[in-house]
Amino acid sequence: MLILIIIVLLAYIFTLKIILEKNRKNDIYYRKIPTKDSPAYVGKVLKGHADGNDIISTILDLNMRGFIDISTKNINGKLRRELLCTGKNKNTELEEHEIFLID
């Protein structure tokens, strides 16, 4: 009787593992942004307003695209972040709100 219970339990665990593996493979994960729009614009469209997370995401996006440089400096014994413009031509490739944020 005990052997039968163990066999049924193992079959149940094996079946559950197969179902979970199948569902895990169907998940879609995007490594790259699926649109060229800035995070602030997408936040405005989806939520109706841009919040602090959207602004921080836009700053990181501008850093990734090479318009600003984020560095860390030690000032008076404290680590501080510094944002520097890289000098890349911002007037041709950026939207108005991104230029405003850089300025």
Secondary structure as a PSIPRED ss2 file (coil, helix, strand):
# PSIPRED VFORMAT (PSIPRED V4.0)

   1 M C   1.000  0.000  0.000
   2 L H   0.000  1.000  0.000
   3 I H   0.000  1.000  0.000
   4 L H   0.000  1.000  0.000
   5 I H   0.000  1.000  0.000
   6 I H   0.000  1.000  0.000
   7 I H   0.000  1.000  0.000
   8 V H   0.000  1.000  0.000
   9 L H   0.000  1.000  0.000
  10 L H   0.000  1.000  0.000
  11 A H   0.000  1.000  0.000
  12 Y H   0.000  1.000  0.000
  13 I H   0.000  1.000  0.000
  14 F H   0.000  1.000  0.000
  15 T H   0.000  1.000  0.000
  16 L H   0.000  1.000  0.000
  17 K H   0.000  1.000  0.000
  18 I H   0.000  1.000  0.000
  19 I H   0.000  1.000  0.000
  20 L H   0.000  1.000  0.000
  21 E H   0.000  1.000  0.000
  22 K H   0.000  1.000  0.000
  23 N H   0.000  1.000  0.000
  24 R H   0.000  1.000  0.000
  25 K H   0.000  1.000  0.000
  26 N C   1.000  0.000  0.000
  27 D C   1.000  0.000  0.000
  28 I C   1.000  0.000  0.000
  29 Y C   1.000  0.000  0.000
  30 Y C   1.000  0.000  0.000
  31 R C   1.000  0.000  0.000
  32 K C   1.000  0.000  0.000
  33 I C   1.000  0.000  0.000
  34 P C   1.000  0.000  0.000
  35 T C   1.000  0.000  0.000
  36 K C   1.000  0.000  0.000
  37 D C   1.000  0.000  0.000
  38 S C   1.000  0.000  0.000
  39 P H   0.000  1.000  0.000
  40 A H   0.000  1.000  0.000
  41 Y H   0.000  1.000  0.000
  42 V H   0.000  1.000  0.000
  43 G H   0.000  1.000  0.000
  44 K H   0.000  1.000  0.000
  45 V H   0.000  1.000  0.000
  46 L H   0.000  1.000  0.000
  47 K H   0.000  1.000  0.000
  48 G C   1.000  0.000  0.000
  49 H C   1.000  0.000  0.000
  50 A C   1.000  0.000  0.000
  51 D C   1.000  0.000  0.000
  52 G H   0.000  1.000  0.000
  53 N H   0.000  1.000  0.000
  54 D H   0.000  1.000  0.000
  55 I H   0.000  1.000  0.000
  56 I H   0.000  1.000  0.000
  57 S H   0.000  1.000  0.000
  58 T H   0.000  1.000  0.000
  59 I H   0.000  1.000  0.000
  60 L H   0.000  1.000  0.000
  61 D H   0.000  1.000  0.000
  62 L H   0.000  1.000  0.000
  63 N H   0.000  1.000  0.000
  64 M H   0.000  1.000  0.000
  65 R C   1.000  0.000  0.000
  66 G C   1.000  0.000  0.000
  67 F C   1.000  0.000  0.000
  68 I E   0.000  0.000  1.000
  69 D E   0.000  0.000  1.000
  70 I E   0.000  0.000  1.000
  71 S E   0.000  0.000  1.000
  72 T E   0.000  0.000  1.000
  73 K E   0.000  0.000  1.000
  74 N E   0.000  0.000  1.000
  75 I E   0.000  0.000  1.000
  76 N C   1.000  0.000  0.000
  77 G C   1.000  0.000  0.000
  78 K E   0.000  0.000  1.000
  79 L E   0.000  0.000  1.000
  80 R E   0.000  0.000  1.000
  81 R E   0.000  0.000  1.000
  82 E E   0.000  0.000  1.000
  83 L E   0.000  0.000  1.000
  84 L E   0.000  0.000  1.000
  85 C E   0.000  0.000  1.000
  86 T C   1.000  0.000  0.000
  87 G C   1.000  0.000  0.000
  88 K C   1.000  0.000  0.000
  89 N C   1.000  0.000  0.000
  90 K H   0.000  1.000  0.000
  91 N H   0.000  1.000  0.000
  92 T H   0.000  1.000  0.000
  93 E H   0.000  1.000  0.000
  94 L C   1.000  0.000  0.000
  95 E C   1.000  0.000  0.000
  96 E H   0.000  1.000  0.000
  97 H H   0.000  1.000  0.000
  98 E H   0.000  1.000  0.000
  99 I H   0.000  1.000  0.000
 100 F H   0.000  1.000  0.000
 101 L H   0.000  1.000  0.000
 102 I H   0.000  1.000  0.000
 103 D C   1.000  0.000  0.000
